[in-house]
Amino acid sequence: MPKIKMPRKSTHIDMTAMCDVAFLLLTFFMLATKFKPDEPVTVVTPNSISEIPIPDKDIMLLTIDPRGRVFFSVDNQLIRRSLIDEVNDTKQLGLTEEEKKAFSLGASIGTPFSQLKSYLASAPEQQKEFDKTVSGVPTDTVNTTDQNELAFWVRVARNNNPKLRIAIKADGGAAYPEIHKVIKTLENWKIFKFNLITGLKEVPKGSAAYQIQNQGMKTN
Amino acid sequence: MAEMDVSSGGGHKKGPGVKKGKKLSTRIDLTPMVDLGFLLITFFMYTTTMSKPKTMEINMPDNEKVEVDKQTKIKASVAMTVLLSKDHRIYYYEGLADDPTKPPEVKVTYFNPQKGIRNVIIDKKKRLEEQRQSDSSLTAKDQVTILIKPDVNSTYDDLVNILDEMAINDVKIYAILDISDVDKDYILKTEQANGIAPQ
């Protein structure tokens, strides 16, 4: 019987292919990554089965934290700029050019108008500190009073961009009266359609929604 | 200073005593590069937010005052009122409760996938369907109508959960309304009847 001679194989593996894959994935993730915008407060949203994604642009975001403080933000920097110009003129805040710029580049605002100037004048680190103790944008169930500063923000923002969609991002633990105030404020401006930001939850098996989803059939 | 070993280029100087340039392999060890690549992938995978947050669209009723005779009346048989209260408790009753002499039977339930509010809604839909067979006054337009009234001590969680139940159970008609004093009274009475200390 002749001996079968096993050819000796090198232990070296060609890494090129693996390297290619690694960098392909790397490129994909780098492009797909969108860093989370700096939020002033951490908000844990409740989950729902709704699968409507949030629109990409023209968003007015009202954040409500567990303590019921309301933060206001608009995504577009140009709108933020014209927004602060108008707020400055109407409310006589006397903001400087730098402070206006700080507003247009900044994140959500949770300060009453009276503290807005000092807030915008401070450094970003100080602003973060300040966000922990700030009272939030004052709201109320009626829009006629000066107390309801959120109503003013919403109105000015809508005037600047009528296409603006309103999204409410509230913490699950926020008390209902605070939510109610925000909703009432929107209602008073005849805004009856808005989005609530929620996490995603699986549709429970056997429920009516599950049947619709799976059969494409409407049940009553 | 500017000496360069060019011997590696040619093999023509073969012979004893001539330094033979070592032939370097053109292969580079790619392992560190792959390591780095995967490290970065891991980093980006963790930081990436692939899925955008989902939203729930909500339509509030118009707050415009509608004249009494133009209002759409809902039938008592389709109506159900859900009161959201403290500690994620839900109080509910059927009918409109417009007769003060006959207070509705208020029941308590919770958010529970097995036997909570979901079953109550499913049951209500089923009974309405049965009623539709026997009662000709009920048309296809008369669908289960749920009035959601969150109390002041409920949370946003409760609101989203109940709206979600509407979606899960395919309830087409529902509205978020302000809680009335009568409803608050119902809660109080039910709490007392069940031995729950009033807040």
Chai-1 contact restraints between the chains, C-beta under 6 A:
chainA,res_idxA,chainB,res_idxB,connection_type,confidence,min_distance_angstrom,max_distance_angstrom,comment,restraint_id
A,M15,B,L30,contact,1.0,0.0,6.0,A-B,restraint_1
A,M15,B,V34,contact,1.0,0.0,6.0,A-B,restraint_2
A,M18,B,V34,contact,1.0,0.0,6.0,A-B,restraint_3
A,C19,B,L30,contact,1.0,0.0,6.0,A-B,restraint_4
A,C19,B,M33,contact,1.0,0.0,6.0,A-B,restraint_5
A,C19,B,V34,contact,1.0,0.0,6.0,A-B,restraint_6
A,A22,B,V34,contact,1.0,0.0,6.0,A-B,restraint_7
A,A22,B,G37,contact,1.0,0.0,6.0,A-B,restraint_8
A,A22,B,F38,contact,1.0,0.0,6.0,A-B,restraint_9
A,F23,B,G37,contact,1.0,0.0,6.0,A-B,restraint_10
A,L25,B,I41,contact,1.0,0.0,6.0,A-B,restraint_11
A,L26,B,G37,contact,1.0,0.0,6.0,A-B,restraint_12
A,L26,B,L40,contact,1.0,0.0,6.0,A-B,restraint_13
A,L26,B,I41,contact,1.0,0.0,6.0,A-B,restraint_14
A,F29,B,I41,contact,1.0,0.0,6.0,A-B,restraint_15
A,F29,B,F44,contact,1.0,0.0,6.0,A-B,restraint_16
A,F29,B,M45,contact,1.0,0.0,6.0,A-B,restraint_17
A,F29,B,T48,contact,1.0,0.0,6.0,A-B,restraint_18
A,M30,B,F44,contact,1.0,0.0,6.0,A-B,restraint_19
A,A32,B,T48,contact,1.0,0.0,6.0,A-B,restraint_20
A,T33,B,F44,contact,1.0,0.0,6.0,A-B,restraint_21
A,T33,B,T47,contact,1.0,0.0,6.0,A-B,restraint_22
A,T33,B,T48,contact,1.0,0.0,6.0,A-B,restraint_23
A,K36,B,T49,contact,1.0,0.0,6.0,A-B,restraint_24
A,P46,B,D157,contact,1.0,0.0,6.0,A-B,restraint_25
A,P46,B,V160,contact,1.0,0.0,6.0,A-B,restraint_26
A,S48,B,M56,contact,1.0,0.0,6.0,A-B,restraint_27
A,S48,B,V160,contact,1.0,0.0,6.0,A-B,restraint_28
A,S48,B,D164,contact,1.0,0.0,6.0,A-B,restraint_29
A,I49,B,D164,contact,1.0,0.0,6.0,A-B,restraint_30
A,I49,B,A167,contact,1.0,0.0,6.0,A-B,restraint_31
A,S50,B,K54,contact,1.0,0.0,6.0,A-B,restraint_32
A,S50,B,M56,contact,1.0,0.0,6.0,A-B,restraint_33
A,E51,B,K54,contact,1.0,0.0,6.0,A-B,restraint_34
A,I52,B,T55,contact,1.0,0.0,6.0,A-B,restraint_35
A,P53,B,K52,contact,1.0,0.0,6.0,A-B,restraint_36
A,I54,B,K52,contact,1.0,0.0,6.0,A-B,restraint_37
A,I54,B,P53,contact,1.0,0.0,6.0,A-B,restraint_38
A,I54,B,T55,contact,1.0,0.0,6.0,A-B,restraint_39
A,A170,B,Y156,contact,1.0,0.0,6.0,A-B,restraint_40
A,G172,B,Y156,contact,1.0,0.0,6.0,A-B,restraint_41
A,G172,B,D157,contact,1.0,0.0,6.0,A-B,restraint_42
A,G173,B,T155,contact,1.0,0.0,6.0,A-B,restraint_43
A,A174,B,Y156,contact,1.0,0.0,6.0,A-B,restraint_44
A,Y176,B,P150,contact,1.0,0.0,6.0,A-B,restraint_45
A,Y176,B,S154,contact,1.0,0.0,6.0,A-B,restraint_46
A,P177,B,V152,contact,1.0,0.0,6.0,A-B,restraint_47
A,I179,B,Y156,contact,1.0,0.0,6.0,A-B,restraint_48
A,E187,B,M60,contact,1.0,0.0,6.0,A-B,restraint_49
A,E187,B,N63,contact,1.0,0.0,6.0,A-B,restraint_50
A,F192,B,N59,contact,1.0,0.0,6.0,A-B,restraint_51
A,F192,B,M60,contact,1.0,0.0,6.0,A-B,restraint_52
A,K193,B,N59,contact,1.0,0.0,6.0,A-B,restraint_53
A,N195,B,T55,contact,1.0,0.0,6.0,A-B,restraint_54
A,N195,B,E57,contact,1.0,0.0,6.0,A-B,restraint_55
A,L196,B,M56,contact,1.0,0.0,6.0,A-B,restraint_56
A,L196,B,I58,contact,1.0,0.0,6.0,A-B,restraint_57
A,I197,B,P53,contact,1.0,0.0,6.0,A-B,restraint_58
A,I197,B,T55,contact,1.0,0.0,6.0,A-B,restraint_59
A,T198,B,K54,contact,1.0,0.0,6.0,A-B,restraint_60
A,T198,B,M56,contact,1.0,0.0,6.0,A-B,restraint_61
A,T198,B,V160,contact,1.0,0.0,6.0,A-B,restraint_62
A,L200,B,K54,contact,1.0,0.0,6.0,A-B,restraint_63
A,P204,B,P113,contact,1.0,0.0,6.0,A-B,restraint_64
A,S207,B,I168,contact,1.0,0.0,6.0,A-B,restraint_65
A,A208,B,N169,contact,1.0,0.0,6.0,A-B,restraint_66
A,A208,B,D170,contact,1.0,0.0,6.0,A-B,restraint_67
A,A209,B,A167,contact,1.0,0.0,6.0,A-B,restraint_68
A,A209,B,I168,contact,1.0,0.0,6.0,A-B,restraint_69
A,A209,B,D170,contact,1.0,0.0,6.0,A-B,restraint_70
